[in-house]
Amino acid sequence: MSDPSYVLVVNAGSSSLKYRLVDGETGEAPADGIVERIGESSGRLKHTVGDAVHTEERAFADHEEALQAALDAFEEHGPSLADAGVVAVGHRVVHGGERFSKPTLIDDQVVAAVEALVPLAPLHNPANLEGIAVARRLFPELPQVAVFDTAFHQTMPPVAYTYAVPRSWLTDHHVRRYGFHGTSHAYVARTAAAALGRRVEDVNVIVLHLGNGASAAAVRGGFSVDTSMGLTPLEGLVMGTRSGDLDPAVHIHLHRSLGWSLEEIDRLLNRESGLKGLAGANDFREIERLRAEGDEAATLAFDVYCYRIRKYVGAYSAVLGTVDAVVFTAGVGENGPEVRAAALSGLTALGIEVDPGRNAGPVSGPTRISSDSSAVAVLVVPTDEEYEIARQALAVVRRQ
């Protein structure tokens, strides 16, 4: 009999808690769920086992009550965590700074280090820490493993992560490019190589993670060498509510001209910009609906979104020198054929050509959408960040 390989993956947000029971070897996930609106007067738990969905509507005072409710759902609706033989709890942590370049067994020192990084990720790390604290109390006997969104990008060379600012900003204040969505980029790059029938060490790919948050990564031989997000997740591609690349003097201009505080400008760029700022909606399905109806603002938003992607594909083609595949993933990347076609249009000189029929077809697992004559493969690969977290957490536990 093989050793137990199930990991309970926890992804704690500011007012939500996602969880999944995952086999770290195979990716099999017999159950998952989410607790939403934590701390509000009315919350909701959804626990899914196979095709069965169980819901519970009530208030969840905090993350501890939310996770306890999830454990109760496992006991009531299955599968039993005791019978599954869970070997670890894997936590998504957004920002690991320069210290964490790999998944890490959590102890008090690691918690303190993640707390010290809160200024770099004030919207994410506090919630991640709350999830860790709760899980450590409820599962004192299980090893807890932190898997960092930034870790995959710690292989970037200095030329890619260094900003041209006073040297002391980097050495004293750690102002540099970190990148995010690392677990997704790692999983997708490895899966794309397998879909091409090649070793990940022998493949250069450009991964386009297009969800409400969006980022591009240049991956050479399985290692990230550049990525679009920077010190924070604000830089890079146009996103649902984030502006992406922006002249930094915009902050100064708005502050001087309108008297807006830096905190208000930061809020507007992170929560009221991107697609939402341009067209009034951050759900890409709504953007496409409005565009189909001839809405000019939605049409411009769509065009700006795709144009920015195309610029990054061109830039990362130059960074990599040779590109074996361009890979789309995440919600928009997996379900947006019009985005995929528009983003890669006009790139035949780079050897990139999308086949319209394949692009319009269904996506089930890794799917090739490039034409037979395209020198560069274009793939759609559904991401599975929870499996990647479970895989990495399991590897840490087995090394102990």
N, C-alpha and C positions, 0 to 999 in steps of 0.2 A: 504494500500500500504506500502511495506517495505521501510526502509530508503535507500537512494542511497548508493551503495557499490563499485563503480568503482574507481580504482586507476590507475594513469598514472605512470608506472614504468620506471625509467631512469637509464641506466647503461652506464656511460661515460668512455671511454677509452682514451688513449693518442691521437689517431687519428681516433676514431670511436665513435658513439653514438647509442646504442641500446635502443629501447623503446617498450613498450607494454601497451595496455589498458586492464586491468584485473579486473574482479569482485572479490573482496577480500573475498567474501563468498563462491562462487562456483568454482572459477578458470576459468570461461568462459573468453575467450580472443578474442573479435571480431576483433581486429586489432593489428598488430605489425610491426616493421620495423627496419631498420638500415641505418645509414649514415656512409659511409666509406671514408677513405683518406682525412679526414678533414685537412685543411691547405696546401694541395698539389694543384698542377695545375689542376688536374682532379679528381673529386670525384663522388660518386654514392649514391643515395638514393633509397632504396627498401621499399615500403609500401605495406603490405599484408592485404587484407580484405577478409576473407573466402578463396575461391580458386583463387581470383583475385590478381595479382601481378602488381603493378605500379612502374615503375622505372624512375629515372631522373638522367641524367649524366651532371654534371657541377661542378665547383669549389665551395667549401664551406670554407670560409675564417677562420672560427673559430666555436667553439661549439654553440655560440649563433645563428649564421646563420644556423647551422645544425638543432638545435632544432626548430627554426622558420620554416624551411623547412618541418620538420615533422608535425608541427601544420598546415601548409598550406595543406599538404597531407591529414590530417584528414578532413579539410574543403572541399577539392576538391573531395576526393574519399570516405570519410566516415570512420567510423561513426562520427557524430558530437559530439565533446567533450562536447559542451553545452547541447545537448540533453541527453547525457549519465549521466550528473550530477556528474562529477568527484569530489570526496571529498578530495583527497590528491594526492601529488606527492611522490612516494616512490623511494629512491635512494639507490643503492648498494654502500657501502663504504667498501673497503677491510680491512683496519686496524683500529680497535677501541681501541687497547691497553688494559690496565687494567681498564680504566675508564668506557668503554661502554660495559655493559653486557646484554643489551636489546635494542630494537629499540627505537629511541629517536627523539622527536620533535626538528627540527632544528631551532636554533636562532644564534645570533652572537657569543655567548659563545661556542656553540657546534662547529661552524665553526672554531673558534680559537683553540679549543682542537684538532680537526682533523688535522689542519695545523701543530700543534706541533708534531703530530705523523708521519709527512712526512719522517723523517729520518728512520723510521722503514719500510716504504713502499714507497720508492721514485719513483717506476715505476707506482704505482696505485693511491695513495691518491691524488696527484696533479690533475689528470684527474677527479677523483670523485668530488673534490672540484670545479673544473670548471663547471661540470654538475650541481652541487648544486647552484652555483652563477647564472648561466644562468636561471635555472628554477625559482629561487626566483625573478629574474627581470621580467620574462615573465608571471609568475603566482603569483603576489604579494598577491592575495586574498586567495590562497590555502595554507593549512598547508603542510609543507615539512617534510618528515620523513626519517631519516637515518637508514638503516638496515645494520649491520656490519657483514662481513664474520667471524670475530673473536669472535663475541658475544656468539655463541652457545657453544664455548669451554671454556668459563669462569667458567664453573662448574667443570673443572678438579681439582682434589686435588693437593696440593703442591708437593706431591711425583711424580706426573706425569708431572707437568710443570716446575719443578726446575732443572736447569742445575748445575752440580757439578763444579762450578767456584767460584772465590772469592765472598763473600757475597755482597760486595759493588757493584758488577756488577749488581746484581738484585735490590738492594735497591736504588742505585743512577742512574743507567743507564737502568733499566727495561729489562735486558737481561734474557729472560725466553721463554718457549714455549707458543705460542699463538694459533697456528692452523688457518686454513682457510677453505674455502668451507662450512662454517657453515650453511648458508641458505639451501644448498643442503642436507647436512647431517641431518638437522632437519626435512626437508620435507620427505626425503626418510625413515628415521627411523619411523616417524609417519605413513606413508603410508604402510610400510611393516607390522607394527603391525596390522593395519586395514585389510590387506590382509590375515593375519593369523587368523583373527577373534578375536583378543585380544586387550586389552587396552595397550597403549604404556607404561604405568607405570609398566606393568607386563612382559615386554619383554626386553631381552638383544640381541642386534644385532651388527654385525660388518658391517659397511657400507664402500664400496669400490667405491669411486668417481674416475672414470678412464676416463679422457679426455686428452687434451694436457697438462693440469696441472692435477696432480693425488694426492689423499690423502686417507688414511684409518682413520676410527674413531671407537672407542669402545664406544657404547652407552648403558648405563644401565638405564632402566626405563625411557627412553626419555631424559636422561642427558648425555652429553659427559663426559667421564672419562679419555680418552686419544685420541691422534690423532697424525698422522705421521709428518705433517708439523710443523715447529718450530717457532723461532723468525721471520723468513721470510718463503715464500713459497718454498724455495730451499730444505729443508730437507725432508727425507722420501722416498717415492716410486720413481722409475725411471719415468721420464716424457718425453714429446715430445722434449724439448730442455734443461731441467734442470737435473742435475746429480742425485738428491736425496741424500741419506746418503753418506757421504764422510768423510774420516779422515781429521780433520781440519788442520793437519800438511801439507797437500797437498799444501795449499796456501803458507806456509812458504817455502816449498821445491822449488816450481816454482819461487818464488820471489828471493830466494838465488841463485838457479842454473842458471836461465835464465834471471834474472833481470826484470821480468815482474812486472808491477805495480799491486797493489791490485785492482784497478779499472778494469784493463784488465782481470785479473783472475776472478773477479766477473762477468764480461760480458760473458766470455767464459763458466763459470759454469751455468749461467742462460739462455744463448741464443744459445750456440753451443755444448751443452753436451746432456745427455740423449740419446734418440733414434737417434737424429740427429748426435750426436757425434760418436755413435757406428756404425751407418749404413748409414749416409748421408741423412736421411729423418726423419721428425718428424710426418708425416701423417701415422697413423697406417695401413691404407689401402695399402700404398706403401710398408711398412715393410712386410706385409703379402704377397703381390704380389712378392716381391723379394725373400722372404723365400720359396715360392712355386716353384720358378725357381731354387732353390738350392744355393742362395747367402749365403755364410758363415757368412758374417758380419751381415746380416739381421737375420739369424738364431740365432746367438749369442745374438743380441739385443733382440729378442723375448724371448729367454730363460732367460736372465738376468731380463727382465721386469717381467715375470711371477714368477720367483724365489723370487724376492723381495716381491711381493704380498703375496706369500705363507708364507714367513717368518713373515710378519705382521699379517696374519690370525692366525698363531700359537701363536704369542706373545699376541695378543688380546684375544685369547681363554683363555690363562692363566690369563690375567688381569680380565676378566669377570667371570671366573670360570664356569659359565653355559652360553652357547650360544644357542639362539633360532633360529637365522637366520644369514646367510651371504648374503649380498645384494649388487648386482652390479648396478651401475648407471653411467650416463654421456655417452659421445660419444662412447668410446671404451667398457665400461662396458655394455652398452645397445645393441651394435651391433657387439661384438666380441666373438662369441661362442668358437673359438679356444683358446682365452685368458682365458675365464672362465674355460674351461676344464683343461687347463694346469696349471693355478694358483691353482686350488683346487685338483689336482691329488695327490694321495698318502696320503690323509688326512682322510681315513676311520677310523683310530684309534681315531680321534677327532669327529667321528660321522658325517662326511661330505662326501656326495657322490652325484655326479652330474649324472643325467640320460642323456645319449647321445642323445636320440631321442627328449626329451623335450628341451635340450640345443640347438639343431639345429633348432628347430621350430621357428615360428614367435613370436615376442614380441609385445603385444598390451595391454598396461596397466600393472599392476603388474602381473608377470608371474613366476610360480614355475618351476624350472628346476632341482630340486633334485629328487632322486629316492624315491620310496615309503618306502624303508628301511632306508633312511637317517634319523638319529636322529635329525640332524640340517637341517632346511629348507634352501634351496638356492633359492634366488629370483632375478629376474631382475625387477627393478622399474625405469621407466623413471622419471628423475628428472624434477622439475618445479620450478626453483629458482625465476622466476618472480611472480608466484602465491604465493610463500612463502613470498616474499617481500611485495606484495599487502596485503596479509592476516595480516602480522604483522603491516604494516602501518595503515590499517583500524582499527585494535585493538587500536593503539595509539590514533588515532583521536576520536574514540568513547569513550575513557576514559576521554577526556578533558571536 
